[in-house]
């Protein structure tokens, strides 16, 4: 990593100019070789880094935790925001103000004493800002919508180093584009987001043996088709689990099916709704119970240690028996492939309704979302992207008009642009040209 001409940048930073990352990104599959690596302490550091990049003709990438890393960072400027993790709760207004490096776990910890919950994802280790800018669907989404629907205000540094405090009144077009267009218009250093009045839920997972995959997936498709919005999330996942000692013995090193479930209306009605799935096959492990919202990570039980991966996904119009069979044909228990996760998540409910202040969230028309993750080791890296593409291609006949942005994985500019209608794409590009005419921002998800 070089720092050519970077003394001027180092001199104006309150943060640090690094020679290598001082933490491992969650996804280390992509090399990080920037010309300058800035550990920002506040918005002024981000502005300084952007101005330095503009003077030297460099592109800019930003990373909070590295969960969303989906392309190499070569030459340009990489800004890490892990030091920018302040959270402020306004319990009366039911809002949280979060900085760019804040993880959902920090928001959850701050909000829980007030009986409030953020619109976090399935893992609270993920950065709140990047997740939200891509739309953000998680344990509360069928009841309350996408995380981006609850953004009140954003602070953004544009390609000229200008700081914008953006809301629905100050810049309606930018505010529309930011909420769903990810990092294409600048670097968001702070968000004010709404919190939900949720203190507890009935949730967890039911694990079934791999031999029951066909029965469980077909039953899930029928059962999930008309669930009420009080089922705030549910999904079914085919998992190829490693032989780790911390996993329960029945799951260790096995191909299993995991049903994820969250219900907001109490344990008794939640259990009654779940009963048809609980009895479709004999569970290996059943963790569904009444829990405080602070224990929400126990639903999906996503991995917390860094792992090199390649992901991909799509929105689906529905989940027919033929669609289930197509997934089993390419990713079912008969295959020994380095794809540890193939998940189908129910959408709909509040996710299907536009928010009071419209935004650019994609995938709102999808009834389900397919998500896949492949493990990128030295041995598997040559084949994993093709395997992921093949799994996504298997459900092509049931593809929705648009895909959830956060689920598409590494993507070309054409793939990114195809997430929106022609009219919305034109609006996004107009904002892009105004805020970032040279195409400095966007990293692996560039809207060209």
C-alpha positions in Angstrom: 0.0 0.0 0.0 1.4 3.4 -1.0 0.7 6.8 0.6 2.1 8.9 -2.2 1.6 12.6 -1.5 -0.4 11.9 1.6 1.5 14.0 4.1 -0.9 16.9 3.4 -3.8 14.5 4.2 -2.2 13.2 7.4 -1.6 16.7 8.7 -5.3 17.6 8.7 -6.8 14.4 10.1 -7.9 14.0 13.7 -8.1 10.3 12.8 -5.2 8.4 11.4 -3.7 7.6 8.0 -2.9 3.9 8.1 -0.5 1.7 6.2 -2.8 -1.3 6.6 -6.2 -1.9 8.1 -6.2 -2.1 11.8 -9.1 -4.6 11.8 -10.1 -7.5 9.6 -13.1 -6.8 7.5 -15.9 -9.3 7.9 -15.5 -10.3 4.3 -11.8 -10.7 3.5 -12.4 -12.2 0.1 -11.4 -8.9 -1.7 -7.9 -7.4 -1.6 -7.5 -3.9 -0.1 -4.7 -2.0 -1.7 -5.7 1.7 -1.6 -3.4 4.6 -2.3 -4.5 6.0 1.1 -6.3 4.4 4.0 -8.0 6.8 6.3 -9.4 5.9 9.7 -11.8 8.7 10.1 -12.8 10.1 13.5 -15.5 12.5 12.4 -17.1 14.2 9.3 -14.2 16.6 8.9 -11.9 13.7 8.4 -14.2 12.3 5.7 -14.3 15.7 4.0 -10.5 15.9 4.1 -10.1 12.4 2.6 -12.6 13.2 -0.2 -10.9 16.5 -1.1 -7.5 14.7 -1.2 -9.0 12.0 -3.5 -10.5 14.6 -5.8 -7.1 16.4 -6.1 -5.4 13.2 -7.0 -8.1 11.8 -9.3 -8.9 8.8 -7.0 -12.1 7.0 -6.4 -13.3 6.6 -2.8 -14.6 3.6 -1.0 -16.0 3.5 2.6 -16.1 0.6 5.0 -17.6 0.3 8.5 -17.4 -3.4 9.3 -16.6 -5.0 5.9 -19.9 -7.0 5.8 -20.9 -5.2 2.6 -17.4 -5.4 0.9 -18.1 -6.8 -2.6 -15.1 -5.6 -4.7 -11.4 -5.1 -4.4 -10.2 -1.6 -3.4 -7.3 -0.9 -5.7 -5.4 2.4 -5.8 -8.2 4.8 -4.6 -8.9 6.1 -1.1 -10.5 3.8 1.5 -12.1 5.4 4.4 -12.8 3.3 7.4 -15.4 4.6 9.8 -15.2 2.1 12.7 -14.1 5.0 15.0 -17.3 6.9 14.3 -19.7 5.0 16.4 -21.6 7.5 18.5 -25.3 6.7 19.2 -27.8 9.2 20.6 -31.3 8.1 21.6 -34.3 10.5 21.8 -36.9 8.2 23.5 -39.7 10.8 23.3 -39.3 11.2 19.5 -38.4 7.4 19.1 -35.3 8.2 17.1 -31.6 7.3 17.2 -28.9 9.3 15.6 -26.0 7.1 14.5 -22.6 7.8 13.1 -21.2 6.0 10.0 -19.3 3.3 11.8 -22.1 2.3 14.2 -23.0 -1.4 14.4 -26.6 -2.4 15.0 -25.6 -4.0 18.3 -24.7 -0.5 19.6 -28.0 0.9 18.6 -29.9 -2.0 20.1 -28.0 -1.7 23.4 -28.8 2.0 23.6 -32.5 1.6 22.5 -33.5 -1.4 24.6 -33.7 0.3 28.0 -36.4 2.6 26.5 -38.5 -0.3 25.2 -37.5 0.6 21.6 -36.0 -1.4 18.8 -34.1 -0.4 15.7 -34.8 -1.7 12.2 -31.7 -3.9 12.3 -30.8 -6.8 10.1 -30.6 -10.5 11.0 -27.1 -9.9 12.4 -26.5 -6.9 14.8 -22.8 -7.0 14.0 -23.5 -5.3 10.7 -23.0 -1.6 10.2 -26.3 0.3 10.5 -25.7 3.0 7.9 -24.6 0.9 4.9 -27.3 -1.6 5.5 -30.0 1.1 5.7 -28.9 2.9 2.6 -29.3 -0.3 0.6 -32.9 -0.7 1.9 -32.5 -3.0 4.8 -34.8 -5.9 5.6 -34.7 -7.6 9.0 -36.6 -9.1 11.9 -39.2 -6.3 12.0 -39.6 -5.6 8.3 -42.9 -7.3 7.5 -44.5 -5.3 10.3 -42.7 -2.0 9.8 -41.2 -1.9 6.3 -37.6 -1.4 5.2 -35.0 0.3 7.4 -34.7 3.0 4.7 -38.4 3.8 5.2 -37.6 5.1 8.7 -34.7 7.5 7.9 -35.5 11.0 9.1 -32.2 12.8 8.2 -28.8 12.1 6.7 -25.5 14.0 6.8 -23.6 13.5 3.6 -20.2 14.6 2.2 -20.3 15.0 -1.6 -17.6 14.8 -4.2 -16.6 18.4 -3.7 -16.3 18.0 0.1 -19.5 19.8 0.8 -21.5 18.6 3.8 -25.2 18.3 3.3 -27.8 17.8 6.0 -30.5 16.2 4.0 -34.2 15.6 4.8 -37.4 15.5 2.9 -37.6 19.3 2.9 -34.1 20.4 2.3 -33.4 18.3 -0.8 -36.3 16.0 -1.7 -34.6 14.3 -4.7 -31.4 13.5 -2.8 -33.3 12.3 0.2 -35.3 10.0 -2.1 -32.2 8.7 -3.8 -30.1 8.1 -0.7 -32.7 5.9 0.9 -32.2 2.8 -1.4 -29.4 4.0 -3.7 -26.7 3.0 -1.3 -23.4 4.9 -1.4 -23.6 6.3 -4.9 -24.0 10.0 -4.0 -21.4 10.6 -1.3 -20.4 9.4 2.1 -23.1 9.4 4.7 -21.5 10.2 8.1 -24.6 10.3 10.2 -28.3 9.1 10.0 -31.3 9.9 12.2 -33.5 6.9 12.1 -36.9 6.0 13.6 -37.2 3.3 16.4 -40.0 0.9 16.8 -42.0 0.3 20.1 -40.9 -3.3 20.4 -39.4 -4.7 23.6 -40.1 -8.5 23.2 -41.0 -11.0 20.5 -41.7 -14.7 20.1 -38.9 -15.9 17.9 -36.0 -18.2 17.2 -35.2 -21.1 14.9 -36.3 -24.7 14.2 -33.6 -27.0 12.7 -34.6 -30.0 10.7 -32.4 -32.8 9.3 -31.3 -32.5 5.7 -33.3 -35.5 4.7 -36.5 -33.5 5.5 -35.5 -30.6 3.2 -38.1 -31.3 0.5 -40.9 -31.7 3.0 -39.9 -28.6 5.0 -39.4 -26.3 2.0 -42.7 -27.3 0.3 -44.5 -26.9 3.6 -42.9 -23.5 4.1 -44.1 -22.3 0.7 -47.7 -23.2 1.5 -47.7 -22.0 5.1 -46.0 -18.6 4.4 -48.3 -17.6 1.5 -50.9 -15.8 3.7 -49.2 -15.1 7.0 -50.2 -11.9 8.8 -47.8 -9.0 9.3 -47.5 -9.9 13.0 -45.1 -12.5 11.7 -42.5 -9.8 11.2 -40.0 -12.1 9.6 -39.7 -15.7 8.6 -37.4 -17.6 6.2 -36.2 -21.1 5.5 -32.5 -21.8 4.8 -30.5 -24.8 3.6 -27.3 -24.8 5.7 -24.1 -26.6 5.2 -22.6 -26.3 8.7 -18.9 -26.6 9.6 -17.9 -29.2 12.3 -17.3 -26.5 14.9 -17.4 -27.6 18.6 -19.6 -24.6 19.6 -22.5 -26.0 17.4 -24.9 -28.4 19.0 -24.0 -32.0 18.3 -27.0 -32.7 16.1 -26.0 -29.8 13.8 -22.3 -30.1 13.8 -20.9 -30.6 10.3 -24.3 -31.4 8.9 -26.6 -30.3 6.1 -29.7 -29.0 7.9 -32.7 -26.9 7.2 -33.3 -23.9 9.4 -36.7 -22.2 9.8 -36.4 -18.6 11.1 -39.4 -17.0 12.8 -40.4 -13.8 14.6 -43.9 -12.9 15.8 -44.8 -9.7 17.5 -48.2 -10.5 19.1 -47.3 -12.7 22.0 -46.1 -16.3 22.6 -49.5 -18.1 22.4 -50.7 -16.8 19.1 -47.2 -17.0 17.7 -46.9 -20.6 18.7 -50.3 -21.4 17.2 -49.2 -19.9 13.8 -46.0 -21.8 13.9 -47.4 -25.2 14.8 -48.0 -26.5 11.2 -44.3 -26.0 10.5 -43.1 -27.4 13.8 -44.8 -30.7 13.1 -43.9 -31.2 9.4 -40.7 -33.1 10.5 -39.0 -34.0 13.8 -36.8 -31.1 14.8 -33.2 -31.5 15.7 -33.2 -28.2 17.7 -36.0 -25.8 18.5 -35.1 -22.5 20.0 -38.4 -20.5 19.3 -39.6 -18.8 22.5 -40.5 -15.5 24.1 -37.3 -13.4 24.1 -36.4 -9.7 24.7 -35.7 -7.9 21.5 -32.1 -7.5 22.7 -31.7 -11.2 21.9 -32.8 -10.9 18.3 -29.5 -12.3 16.9 -30.6 -15.7 18.2 -33.2 -16.0 15.5 -30.9 -16.3 12.5 -27.8 -17.1 14.4 -25.6 -15.6 11.7 -21.8 -16.2 11.9 -19.9 -13.5 13.8 -16.3 -14.4 12.8 -14.8 -12.9 9.5 -15.1 -15.3 6.5 -14.3 -14.8 2.8 -17.5 -15.1 0.9 -19.3 -14.3 -2.4 -23.0 -13.7 -2.3 -25.9 -13.2 -4.6 -29.7 -13.2 -4.6 -32.9 -12.1 -6.2 -36.5 -11.1 -5.6 -39.2 -13.7 -6.3 -42.9 -13.2 -7.3 -43.9 -16.2 -5.3 -42.7 -19.6 -4.1 -44.5 -22.3 -6.1 -43.8 -26.0 -5.8 -41.9 -25.8 -9.0 -39.6 -23.0 -7.6 -38.9 -25.1 -4.6 -38.0 -28.1 -6.8 -35.7 -25.9 -8.9 -33.8 -24.8 -5.8 -33.5 -28.4 -4.5 -32.3 -29.5 -7.9 -29.2 -27.2 -7.7 -28.6 -26.7 -4.0 -30.4 -29.5 -2.1 -28.9 -32.2 0.2 -27.6 -34.2 -2.7 -24.9 -31.6 -3.6 -21.5 -31.2 -1.9 -20.9 -27.6 -2.7 -19.1 -24.8 -0.9 -22.3 -22.8 -0.5 -23.1 -22.8 3.2 -26.4 -20.8 2.9 -29.3 -20.8 0.5 -32.2 -18.8 2.1 -35.7 -17.9 1.0 -37.1 -15.1 3.1 -40.8 -14.0 3.1 -41.3 -10.3 2.2 -44.6 -8.6 1.7 -46.6 -6.9 4.5 -45.3 -3.4 5.2 -42.4 -4.0 2.9 -44.8 -4.0 -0.1 -46.2 -0.6 0.8 -44.4 2.7 -0.1 -43.5 4.8 2.9 -45.2 8.1 3.6 -42.1 9.8 2.1 -41.2 7.8 -1.0 -37.7 6.4 -1.5 -35.6 4.5 -4.0 -35.7 1.1 -2.2 -35.7 -1.7 -4.8 -37.3 -5.1 -4.4 -40.5 -3.8 -2.8 -42.6 -5.8 -5.3 -40.9 -9.1 -4.4 -43.0 -11.6 -2.4 -39.9 -13.5 -1.3 -36.1 -12.8 -1.4 -33.5 -15.4 -2.3 -30.1 -15.0 -0.6 -27.1 -17.2 -1.2 -23.6 -17.2 0.3 -20.5 -19.1 -1.0 -17.3 -19.7 0.9 -14.3 -18.2 -1.0 -11.2 -20.2 0.1 -8.1 -20.7 -2.2 -9.6 -24.0 -3.4 -13.2 -22.9 -3.9 -12.8 -19.3 -5.2 -12.6 -20.4 -8.8 -16.0 -22.1 -8.7 -18.1 -20.3 -6.1 -19.2 -17.3 -8.2 -20.5 -19.7 -10.9 -22.3 -21.8 -8.3 -24.0 -18.7 -6.9 -25.0 -17.6 -10.4 -26.4 -21.0 -11.1 -28.6 -21.1 -8.0 -30.0 -17.6 -8.8 -30.5 -18.6 -12.4 -32.5 -21.7 -11.3 -35.3 -19.4 -10.1 -35.3 -17.2 -13.2 -39.0 -18.1 -14.1 -40.1 -16.7 -10.8 -38.1 -13.5 -10.7 -39.8 -10.3 -9.5 -39.5 -7.1 -11.4 -36.7 -5.9 -9.1 -34.3 -7.4 -6.6 -33.4 -6.1 -3.1 -30.2 -4.1 -3.5 -28.5 -5.6 -0.4 -29.0 -9.1 -1.7 -27.5 -8.9 -5.2 -23.8 -9.4 -4.2 -20.9 -8.3 -6.4 -22.5 -6.7 -9.5 -21.7 -4.8 -12.6 -23.1 -1.2 -13.1 -25.7 -2.6 -15.6 -26.9 -5.1 -12.9 -27.2 -2.3 -10.4 -29.0 0.0 -12.8 -31.4 -2.8 -13.6 -32.8 -2.7 -10.1 -35.1 0.2 -10.9 -37.6 1.2 -13.5 -36.5 3.4 -16.4 -38.1 6.4 -14.7 -36.5 5.8 -11.3 -33.2 5.0 -12.9 -33.3 8.4 -14.6 -34.0 10.2 -11.3 -31.1 8.4 -9.6 -28.7 9.2 -12.4 -29.7 12.9 -12.3 -28.9 13.0 -8.6 -25.7 11.1 -9.3 -24.6 13.6 -11.9 -25.4 16.5 -9.6 -23.5 15.2 -6.5 -20.8 13.0 -8.1 -20.3 13.9 -11.7 -16.9 12.2 -12.0 -18.2 8.9 -10.5 -16.0 9.0 -7.4 -18.4 7.0 -5.2 -20.2 3.7 -5.3 -17.3 1.2 -5.0 -18.6 -2.3 -6.0 -22.2 -1.1 -6.5 -21.7 1.8 -8.8 -24.7 3.4 -10.5 -23.1 4.3 -13.8 
